[in-house]
C-alpha cells in the first residue's frame, strides 16, 4: 500500500472478522441450535455469528484465514455465504443485507488496521523513503499528472510532488492520509488526496502520466490502469513475489511469475524483474516483482 501499502501482509478480510463474534458459535452444534443461541444478540452481531458458524464448517483450504484472500476470493466466499443464507430460509434481500454488512465492516477494519501499522505501530523495518524502483524509473521523465494508489502516509506522493509532479494519492486509512497532508503542508507542497478504496476511486480515462502501484496489489487493476493512463504514460509496480510466502506471511500485494506482463497486454514493457531484494515493508530480503510499462502513443 502506500508506498506504504506495503504489507498488505495483514490485510483484514471478512474471514478475519469472524473471530470477533461470540466463541460459543461452533460447528459442533446444528444450524438451528446456533440460531437459538444467538437469538438475543443485536442484528449485526447475529450476522457475524452466522458467518463464523458457516466458515467453521468449511475445509481449511476453502475458508483460509485473515489476510489470505484476494478480493475475488473474498467475493466468491461471500457469494457462497449468501447462498447458504437463502437455503436456510432468508430472502434474497435479507441475505444481501447481511453480506453488505460484512463488506462494510471489513472495509472499516482494514482502514483501522492500516492506520495502526502506518501511524501508531510502524515497525522499525518500515521504509519511510520513496520506493527505490520508482525513483529509478521516473528519473529524467518530464513531470505530469501522477496517481499514487494506496498512498498510505504519502512517502511516494510527497516525493513525486517534490520532483514537480501534480500528484494525487488515495487510501482508505484516514489517519495515514491526514499525516501525508500535514507533511506536504510543512514542506510547502501541494498534493491532492482522497480517503477511499481501490474499488471506489474513479481512475478515469487518459488521465494520468504516471500511476504508482507500490505494494498495492498486483494485476487486479490492470484494466483500470490501462484505460486511465494517457498515451505515453507509465505504470510502475513493485510487489511481493509468491516465492516470498516460503518465509513470510503475506496476504496481499502478491504477484505470480510473469503475471504482470501477461496482465497488462495493452502496455509496452520497459522493465520487468523478479529479484531477491529487501522489500520496503518486510524484515528481511525475499523475492519481489518490479515492473514498469508504457501506454503506446497512437
C-alpha positions in Angstrom: 0.0 0.0 0.0 1.2 3.3 0.1 4.2 3.2 -0.9 3.1 2.2 2.2 0.5 -0.2 1.5 3.1 -2.4 1.8 2.4 -5.1 4.0 -1.0 -5.9 2.8 0.6 -8.6 4.8 -2.0 -8.4 7.4 -5.0 -7.3 5.3 -8.2 -7.7 7.3 -10.8 -9.8 5.4 -14.3 -10.8 6.2 -12.9 -14.1 7.4 -10.8 -12.4 9.9 -13.8 -10.5 11.2 -15.4 -13.8 12.2 -13.0 -14.1 15.1 -14.8 -11.1 16.8 -18.1 -12.9 17.3 -19.1 -15.0 20.3 -17.0 -18.0 20.8 -20.0 -20.2 21.6 -20.7 -20.4 17.9 -19.1 -23.6 16.6 -19.8 -26.2 14.0 -20.3 -28.9 16.7 -23.9 -27.7 17.0 -26.7 -27.7 14.5 -27.7 -24.6 12.4 -31.0 -24.4 14.3 -29.2 -24.6 17.6 -26.9 -21.9 16.6 -29.8 -19.6 15.7 -31.4 -20.3 19.1 -28.1 -19.4 20.9 -27.6 -16.1 19.0 -31.3 -15.0 19.0 -30.8 -12.4 21.8 -27.8 -10.7 20.1 -28.2 -7.4 18.2 -28.8 -7.9 14.5 -25.3 -7.1 13.3 -23.8 -9.5 15.8 -26.1 -12.2 14.7 -24.8 -11.8 11.2 -21.2 -12.1 12.3 -22.1 -15.1 14.4 -23.8 -16.8 11.4 -20.8 -16.1 9.2 -18.4 -17.6 11.8 -20.6 -20.6 12.2 -20.7 -21.2 8.5 -17.0 -20.6 7.9 -16.1 -23.0 10.8 -17.7 -25.8 8.8 -15.6 -25.2 5.6 -12.4 -27.1 4.8 -9.3 -25.1 5.8 -8.2 -24.7 2.2 -11.6 -23.1 1.4 -12.0 -20.8 4.5 -8.4 -19.7 4.8 -7.5 -17.1 7.4 -7.3 -13.3 7.7 -5.1 -11.8 5.1 -5.1 -14.9 2.8 -7.8 -13.8 0.4 -7.7 -11.8 -2.7 -10.7 -9.5 -3.3 -12.0 -12.0 -5.9 -11.8 -14.9 -3.4 -13.5 -12.8 -0.7 -16.3 -12.0 -3.1 -16.7 -15.7 -4.0 -16.7 -16.7 -0.3 -19.4 -14.1 0.4 -21.5 -15.2 -2.5 -21.4 -18.8 -1.1 -22.4 -17.4 2.3 -25.4 -15.6 0.7 -26.5 -18.9 -1.0 -26.2 -20.7 2.4 -28.4 -18.0 4.0 -31.1 -18.3 1.3 -31.0 -22.1 1.6 -31.7 -21.6 5.3 -34.8 -19.5 4.8 -33.6 -16.0 4.4 -34.9 -14.0 1.5 -32.5 -12.8 -1.2 -32.9 -9.2 0.2 -32.2 -10.3 3.7 -29.1 -12.3 2.6 -27.9 -9.3 0.6 -28.2 -7.1 3.6 -26.1 -9.4 5.7 -23.4 -9.7 3.1 -23.3 -5.9 2.7 -22.8 -5.6 6.5 -19.8 -7.9 6.4 -18.3 -5.9 3.5 -18.7 -2.6 5.3 -17.2 -3.9 8.5 -14.4 -5.4 6.5 -13.6 -2.1 4.9 -13.7 -0.3 8.2 -11.4 -2.9 9.9 -9.0 -2.7 7.0 -8.7 1.1 7.3 -8.2 1.0 11.0 -5.6 -1.8 10.7 -3.6 0.3 8.2 -3.9 3.4 10.5 -2.2 1.4 13.2 0.5 0.0 11.0 1.4 3.2 9.3 1.0 5.7 12.1 0.9 4.3 15.7 2.7 0.9 15.4 5.0 1.4 12.5 7.7 -1.3 12.7 11.4 -0.4 12.5 11.8 -2.1 9.1 9.1 0.1 7.6 10.8 2.1 4.8 9.7 5.8 5.1 11.6 6.8 1.9 10.2 6.7 -1.6 10.3 3.4 -3.4 13.8 3.0 -5.0 12.4 1.3 -8.1 10.0 4.2 -8.7 12.8 6.8 -8.2 15.0 4.9 -10.7 12.3 4.6 -13.4 10.9 8.2 -13.1 14.4 9.8 -13.2 14.6 12.0 -16.2 10.9 11.9 -17.1 9.1 15.1 -17.6 6.7 15.6 -14.7 3.0 15.4 -15.4 -0.1 14.1 -13.5 0.7 11.2 -11.2 -1.5 8.9 -9.2 -0.3 7.0 -6.1 -2.6 4.1 -5.5 -3.0 3.2 -1.8 -0.7 6.1 -0.8 -0.6 5.4 3.0 1.3 8.2 4.7 2.4 9.5 1.4 6.1 8.7 1.0 5.8 8.3 -2.8 3.1 11.0 -3.2 5.2 13.6 -1.5 8.5 12.6 -3.2 6.8 13.0 -6.6 5.4 16.4 -5.7 8.9 17.4 -4.7 10.0 16.4 -8.3 7.4 18.7 -9.8 4.6 16.1 -10.4 1.0 17.1 -10.0 0.3 14.3 -7.6 -2.9 12.6 -6.4 -3.0 9.9 -3.8 -5.7 7.9 -2.2 -6.1 5.4 0.7 -8.8 4.2 3.0 -6.6 4.8 6.0 -7.8 8.3 7.0 -5.1 8.9 9.7 -2.3 8.0 7.2 -3.7 10.3 4.6 -4.0 13.1 7.2 -0.3 12.6 8.0 0.6 12.9 4.3 -1.4 16.2 4.1 0.4 17.5 7.2 3.8 16.6 5.8 3.1 18.2 2.5 1.9 21.4 4.2 5.0 21.5 6.3 7.2 21.2 3.2 5.2 23.8 1.3 4.0 21.2 -1.3 0.6 20.7 -2.9 -0.8 17.2 -3.1 -4.3 16.0 -3.8 -5.7 13.3 -1.7 -8.8 11.2 -1.2 -9.9 8.8 1.5 -11.3 6.0 -0.5 -10.7 2.4 -1.7 -9.4 1.0 -5.0 -13.0 -0.2 -5.7 -14.5 3.3 -5.2 -11.8 5.6 -6.7 -12.6 6.9 -10.2 -9.4 6.2 -12.2 -10.8 8.0 -15.3 -9.7 7.7 -18.9 -6.5 9.1 -20.4 -6.0 10.9 -17.2 -2.5 10.1 -15.8 1.1 10.3 -17.0 2.2 8.0 -14.1 0.4 5.5 -12.0 2.2 4.0 -9.0 1.3 0.6 -7.5 3.8 0.3 -4.7 2.8 -2.8 -2.7 -0.8 -2.0 -3.7 -1.9 -5.4 -5.1 -0.7 -6.9 -8.3 -2.6 -7.2 -11.6 -6.1 -6.6 -10.2 -6.2 -3.1 -11.5 -4.7 -3.8 -15.0 -7.8 -2.8 -16.9 -8.4 0.4 -15.0 -4.7 1.4 -15.2 -4.5 0.8 -19.0 -7.6 2.9 -19.5 -6.6 5.6 -17.1 -3.0 6.2 -18.5 -2.5 8.8 -21.1 -0.7 7.7 -24.3 2.9 7.7 -23.3 2.1 7.4 -19.6 3.7 4.7 -17.5 2.8 2.4 -14.6 5.3 1.5 -12.0 4.7 -1.6 -9.9 6.6 -3.3 -7.0 5.1 -6.1 -5.1 6.0 -9.4 -3.3 6.6 -12.4 -5.5 4.7 -15.5 -4.5 8.0 -17.1 -3.6 8.1 -14.8 -0.6 5.3 -16.9 1.0 8.0 -19.5 1.8 9.4 -17.3 4.5 6.9 -14.6 5.2 3.1 -14.5 5.9 1.8 -12.2 3.2 -1.9 -11.6 2.4 -1.8 -9.1 -0.4 0.4 -7.4 -3.0 1.5 -10.8 -4.3 2.4 -11.5 -7.9 3.0 -14.8 -9.6 5.8 -15.4 -12.0 5.3 -13.4 -15.2 1.8 -12.3 -14.0 2.3 -8.5 -14.7 3.5 -8.6 -18.3 0.7 -11.0 -19.1 -2.0 -8.9 -17.4 -1.0 -5.6 -19.0 -1.4 -6.7 -22.6 -2.1 -3.2 -23.8 1.2 -1.7 -22.5 4.7 -1.9 -23.7 7.1 -3.3 -21.0 10.0 -1.1 -20.1 11.4 -3.1 -17.2 10.5 -6.5 -15.6 12.4 -8.3 -13.0 11.9 -10.8 -10.1 15.0 -10.3 -7.9 15.6 -11.3 -4.3 15.8 -7.9 -2.6 15.0 -6.0 0.6 11.3 -5.1 0.2 10.0 -1.7 1.5 7.9 -3.5 4.1 9.4 -6.7 5.3 12.1 -7.5 7.9 14.4 -9.4 5.5 15.2 -9.9 1.8 12.7 -12.0 -0.2 11.8 -12.3 -3.9 9.9 -9.3 -5.2 8.4 -8.3 -8.6 9.3 -5.0 -10.3 7.5 -3.8 -13.4 7.4 -0.7 -15.5 5.4 -0.3 -18.7 4.3 2.4 -21.1 1.0 3.0 -22.9 1.7 3.3 -26.6 1.2 6.6 -28.4 -1.2 6.1 -31.4 
